[in-house]
Amino acid sequence: MKKLTSRGIAALTNLFLACVVLAVGAVCFLPSVSAVSGVDERVFYRGNSEDGVSLMFNVYWGTEEVGRILDILDEYRFQTTFFIGGCWADDNAECVKEIAERGHEIASHGYFHREHDKLSLQGNLDEIKVSVDFLELISGKKVSLFAPPSGAFGEDTVNAAESLGLKTVMWSKDVIDWRDKDADVCFRRATENVSGGDLILMHPMPHTVEALPRILGYYRENGLKVITVSENIM
């Protein structure tokens, strides 16, 4: 893919945002759908790796912290997956490009952090597709995973993701760093009873960054490696 200049990115993102506003306006008039039991069998809550774990960084904020996370991951030579919100990506296109260029997996976390269990099938399609198209445009990488914001999804969410060629991903461990702003707590939740196949949810928070070297060191000392979510759920 031809490399985009900063001016080119700005023009494309402005055009893209205009399309998003129109799409979201239409979605607001669609009926909502609640979660349907039985859909979980198509959703990944953990992976299959015997010695690999995946850190899932959900990104709607924390640009500075994202940069620090990338540096720490480089130091340990680990690669993982960033589930990125489209509206954050619109303001941080260069950061998205850097995540991809450093070898990490780019995945969708929706566009406006909506409650996907309350969206219709078309509403889910619109919200997910616009984020995927935008992330692929900026990063030059194929997006194949979707993580619903707040873990809220219904049958229409999973059906919409599947129709777009995406796998829906949840998590097996959550450090809850958005609520509990304590590096020691983050470390404990990311390492306690950890085993191969775990999908560990994190966010770009200062205390998460503080705990990250200890977390990665613990994994390495205990024979675990950090891999992308796609590698883990193969």
C-alpha positions as CSV (number, residue, x, y, z in Angstrom):
1,M,0.0,0.0,0.0
2,K,1.3,3.5,-0.9
3,K,2.5,5.3,2.2
4,L,0.3,8.3,3.2
5,T,1.7,11.7,4.0
6,S,0.5,13.6,7.0
7,R,-1.5,16.0,4.8
8,G,-3.0,13.0,2.9
9,I,-4.0,11.4,6.2
10,A,-5.6,14.6,7.4
11,A,-7.7,14.9,4.2
12,L,-8.7,11.3,4.3
13,T,-9.7,11.4,7.9
14,N,-11.8,14.5,7.4
15,L,-13.6,12.9,4.6
16,F,-14.0,9.7,6.6
17,L,-15.4,11.5,9.6
18,A,-18.0,13.3,7.4
19,C,-19.2,9.8,6.2
20,V,-19.3,8.6,9.8
21,V,-21.6,11.4,10.9
22,L,-24.0,10.6,8.2
23,A,-23.9,6.9,9.0
24,V,-24.4,7.4,12.7
25,G,-27.4,9.7,12.1
26,A,-29.1,6.9,10.2
27,V,-28.2,4.3,12.9
28,C,-29.9,6.4,15.6
29,F,-33.3,5.6,14.1
30,L,-32.8,1.8,14.1
31,P,-34.5,-0.4,16.7
32,S,-32.3,-1.9,19.4
33,V,-31.7,-5.7,20.0
34,S,-30.8,-7.3,23.3
35,A,-28.4,-10.1,23.8
36,V,-29.5,-13.6,22.8
37,S,-28.4,-16.7,24.7
38,G,-26.4,-19.3,22.8
39,V,-24.3,-16.8,20.8
40,D,-21.3,-17.2,23.2
41,E,-20.2,-20.3,21.3
42,R,-19.1,-18.0,18.5
43,V,-17.2,-15.7,20.8
44,F,-13.6,-16.2,21.9
45,Y,-13.0,-15.9,25.7
46,R,-9.5,-17.4,25.6
47,G,-7.0,-18.8,23.1
48,N,-5.5,-22.2,22.4
49,S,-1.8,-21.5,22.9
50,E,0.0,-23.7,25.5
51,D,2.7,-21.1,26.3
52,G,1.4,-17.9,24.9
53,V,-0.8,-15.2,26.4
54,S,-2.2,-12.1,24.8
55,L,-2.5,-8.6,26.1
56,M,-5.5,-6.9,24.7
57,F,-5.1,-3.1,24.9
58,N,-8.4,-1.4,24.3
59,V,-7.7,2.1,23.1
60,Y,-10.0,5.1,23.2
61,W,-7.6,7.4,25.2
62,G,-4.0,7.5,26.5
63,T,-2.0,8.4,23.4
64,E,1.1,9.1,25.5
65,E,0.7,5.9,27.4
66,V,0.4,4.0,24.1
67,G,3.8,5.2,23.1
68,R,5.3,4.1,26.4
69,I,3.6,0.7,26.1
70,L,5.1,0.3,22.6
71,D,8.6,1.0,23.9
72,I,8.3,-1.5,26.8
73,L,7.0,-4.2,24.4
74,D,9.9,-3.5,22.1
75,E,12.3,-3.9,25.0
76,Y,10.9,-7.4,25.8
77,R,10.5,-8.2,22.1
78,F,6.9,-9.1,22.5
79,Q,4.0,-8.3,20.1
80,T,0.4,-8.2,21.0
81,T,-3.0,-6.8,19.9
82,F,-4.4,-3.2,20.1
83,F,-8.2,-3.0,19.8
84,I,-8.6,0.6,18.7
85,G,-11.6,2.9,18.7
86,G,-12.2,4.6,15.4
87,C,-12.9,8.1,16.9
88,W,-9.5,7.9,18.8
89,A,-7.8,6.7,15.6
90,D,-9.2,9.7,13.8
91,D,-7.3,12.0,16.1
92,N,-4.2,9.8,16.4
93,A,-3.6,8.4,12.9
94,E,0.2,8.6,13.2
95,C,0.1,6.6,16.5
96,V,-2.0,3.9,14.8
97,K,0.5,3.7,12.0
98,E,3.3,3.4,14.5
99,I,1.5,0.5,16.3
100,A,1.3,-1.3,13.0
101,E,4.8,-0.5,12.0
102,R,6.2,-1.9,15.2
103,G,4.6,-5.2,14.3
104,H,1.5,-5.3,16.6
105,E,-1.9,-6.4,15.5
106,I,-4.5,-3.8,14.8
107,A,-8.1,-4.7,15.7
108,S,-11.5,-2.9,15.9
109,H,-13.1,-1.7,19.1
110,G,-16.0,0.0,17.3
111,Y,-16.0,3.7,16.4
112,F,-17.9,5.6,19.1
113,H,-17.7,3.1,22.0
114,R,-21.4,2.4,21.7
115,E,-23.4,-0.3,23.5
116,H,-23.5,-2.9,20.7
117,D,-26.1,-5.1,22.5
118,K,-28.6,-2.3,22.0
119,L,-27.9,-1.8,18.3
120,S,-29.8,-3.5,15.5
121,L,-28.0,-5.7,12.9
122,Q,-27.6,-2.8,10.6
123,G,-26.5,-0.5,13.5
124,N,-23.8,-3.0,14.4
125,L,-22.7,-3.3,10.8
126,D,-22.4,0.4,10.4
127,E,-20.5,1.0,13.6
128,I,-18.1,-1.9,13.1
129,K,-17.5,-1.5,9.4
130,V,-16.7,2.2,9.6
131,S,-14.0,1.5,12.2
132,V,-12.5,-1.4,10.3
133,D,-12.4,0.5,7.0
134,F,-10.7,3.5,8.8
135,L,-8.2,1.4,10.6
136,E,-7.2,-0.5,7.5
137,L,-6.9,2.8,5.6
138,I,-4.5,4.3,8.2
139,S,-2.5,1.2,9.1
140,G,-2.3,-0.6,5.8
141,K,-3.0,-3.8,7.7
142,K,-6.0,-6.2,7.5
143,V,-8.3,-6.1,10.5
144,S,-9.7,-9.5,11.4
145,L,-10.8,-9.1,15.1
146,F,-13.5,-7.1,16.9
147,A,-13.9,-6.5,20.6
148,P,-17.3,-5.0,21.6
149,P,-16.9,-2.0,23.9
150,S,-17.7,-2.7,27.6
151,G,-18.1,-6.4,26.5
152,A,-21.7,-5.6,25.4
153,F,-22.9,-7.7,22.5
154,G,-25.9,-9.6,21.2
155,E,-26.6,-12.0,18.4
156,D,-26.8,-9.2,15.9
157,T,-23.3,-8.0,17.0
158,V,-21.7,-11.4,16.4
159,N,-23.6,-11.8,13.1
160,A,-22.5,-8.4,11.9
161,A,-18.9,-9.1,12.8
162,E,-19.0,-12.4,11.0
163,S,-20.5,-10.9,7.9
164,L,-17.5,-8.5,7.8
165,G,-15.0,-11.4,8.2
166,L,-14.3,-10.6,11.9
167,K,-14.0,-12.8,14.9
168,T,-15.6,-11.4,18.1
169,V,-13.2,-11.5,21.1
170,M,-13.8,-11.1,24.8
171,W,-11.2,-11.9,27.5
172,S,-10.3,-14.5,30.2
173,K,-8.7,-11.9,32.6
174,D,-9.5,-8.3,33.2
175,V,-7.1,-6.1,35.2
176,I,-9.9,-3.5,35.5
177,D,-7.2,-0.7,35.3
178,W,-9.8,1.9,34.2
179,R,-11.3,1.6,37.7
180,D,-8.6,0.5,40.1
181,K,-5.7,2.8,39.5
182,D,-3.0,0.7,41.3
183,A,0.0,-0.8,39.6
184,D,0.3,-3.6,42.2
185,V,-3.4,-4.6,41.6
186,C,-2.7,-4.6,37.8
187,F,0.2,-6.8,38.2
188,R,-1.7,-9.3,40.4
189,R,-4.7,-9.5,38.2
190,A,-2.5,-10.0,35.1
191,T,-0.4,-12.7,36.6
192,E,-2.5,-14.6,39.2
193,N,-3.1,-18.2,37.9
194,V,-2.1,-17.1,34.4
195,S,-1.7,-19.8,31.9
196,G,-1.2,-20.3,28.1
197,G,-4.3,-19.2,26.1
198,D,-5.2,-16.3,28.5
199,L,-6.6,-13.2,26.9
200,I,-5.8,-10.3,29.3
201,L,-7.7,-7.0,29.0
202,M,-5.8,-3.8,29.6
203,H,-6.0,-0.1,28.8
204,P,-3.4,2.6,28.3
205,M,-3.3,3.9,31.9
206,P,-0.3,5.3,33.7
207,H,-0.4,2.7,36.4
208,T,-0.8,-0.1,33.8
209,V,2.3,1.2,32.1
210,E,4.1,1.2,35.5
211,A,3.2,-2.4,36.1
212,L,3.9,-3.6,32.5
213,P,7.6,-4.4,32.9
214,R,6.9,-6.5,35.9
215,I,4.1,-8.3,34.2
216,L,6.2,-9.1,31.1
217,G,9.1,-10.1,33.3
218,Y,6.8,-12.5,35.2
219,Y,5.6,-14.1,32.0
220,R,9.1,-14.6,30.7
221,E,10.4,-16.1,34.0
222,N,7.5,-18.5,34.0
223,G,8.0,-19.8,30.5
224,L,5.2,-17.7,28.8
225,K,5.5,-15.5,25.8
226,V,3.2,-12.6,24.7
227,I,1.6,-13.2,21.3
228,T,-1.1,-11.6,19.2
229,V,-4.7,-12.6,19.8
230,S,-4.9,-14.0,16.3
231,E,-2.0,-16.2,17.0
232,N,-3.6,-17.3,20.3
233,I,-7.0,-18.2,19.0
234,M,-5.8,-20.1,15.9
